[in-house]
Structures are given as C-alpha cells and as structure tokens.
Amino acid sequence: METVMPDAMSPMDQDISELQEEWARIKYQISDKDRQLDAIHKLEEQAATVTAKYPTNAEPKIWEGIILSTDAGIVKGMSALGKVKKAKELFETSLKQNPDALDGSAYTSLGSLYYQVPGWPIAFGDDEEAEKNLKQALRLNPNGIDPNFFYGDFLLQDGRYKEAQSYLNKALQAPERPNRPLADAGRKQEIKAALAQVGQKLNDESKPQYN
C-alpha cells in the first residue's frame, strides 16, 4: 500500500511561515521596546525581500503590511504614519491581486488600520471603512480568531459593548491554526484583556446614575 505524504510547503509558503514565526516572537515574547524595534526592523527588510521575490502574489504583501503595522504600533505617534501608509498600500494592492488570500487577511488588517489610525487631516482613519473591511473579512473567515478579535475590538472602541462581547467570545473559541501556536496564545491574551474591558464597561453601564 502506497504511503501518501503530506504536501510539502511551497518556497513562498516557507518564506511566509518564517515571517509569521519571527513576527509572533517579536510581538509576544520580546518585552523591551528597543530590542523589539531592532528585531522588527530586520524583519521588515526580510519581508520586503520576500515581497520582491513574489511580485504577483498577494500573500507576501499582506505579511509585509502586517509587520509594518506592528512596527507602527510599537512606535506610535506621528513618526509611525509613513509605515502605516505603506502598509495600507500593500494591503490594497494585495486585494487587487487576490482578495481571498490568507482567508481574507488583508481585509482584517486594512480594517484594523482604519479604526486605529487618526482621521483626516493627519491620516486616513475612518470608522465606516473599518467596519466595511472587517465585515468582509468575517464573510471570508467567519470563525477566524483575527477577524473576530479585530471586529470585537472595533466595536469595543465604538462603545457597542454587547456586540463586542459576542465577537470577542467567538474569537476566544476560534479553532487553533496549524503551525501558529505562539501567535494564537498571544492573541488569546489580547482577547481576554479586551473582554475584561468590555465586562467593566457593561458593569459601569448597569450601575444606577445619580445626578
């Protein structure tokens, strides 16, 4: 009887897997900001090389954009806007090439940028665009940990706490992703922190108000 071997990773998938693993290590295991920035800058160079290597593929662009967005999240402030805008361009280009790539991850990442960056005239923040992109991500990957987390977090920031609680709980119950245990563990800590915020907000809302 012939043994069926599992499909080997393509070279591009292998390159992306390396980016994913290092990104998770930087985001969730390095606590010192300077060391984190040093590591993410090196990873940005690696990601740009992978994107250039596969110019017609959407997946490397998505991961280069995620890495740039993470860098901007560490830095914060005006100096991060250039990287955020570059990430936005990468997500938009990837959507033109293949909107279904990585289960619609570009919609998740683009949506998260839209609600986390400032609005005009400083940047391009836009809650309507955020919600539109995050809902499209959920249509493509309704049970995924990331689209449910980011939509839940968006709803939390928007003051829609009961809705937020529903999506965050769904994110917490999401199936584990193959080969991404560190990312899943880190994301679940973020989900639990967001759920704690939601619980506090709902508790505050339920208290009687005395004027």
Secondary structure, DSSP 8 states (H G I E B T S, - for coil): ----------HHHHHHHHHHHHHHHHHHH---HHHHHHHHHHHHHHHHHHHHHSTT-HHHHHHHHHHHHHHHHHH-SGGGHHHHHHHHHHHHHHHHH-TTGGGGHHHHHHHHHHHHS-BTTTS-B-HHHHHHHHHHHHHH-TT-HHHHHHHHHHHHHTT-HHHHHHHHHHHHT----TT-HHHHHHHHHHHHHHHHHHHHHHHHHHS----
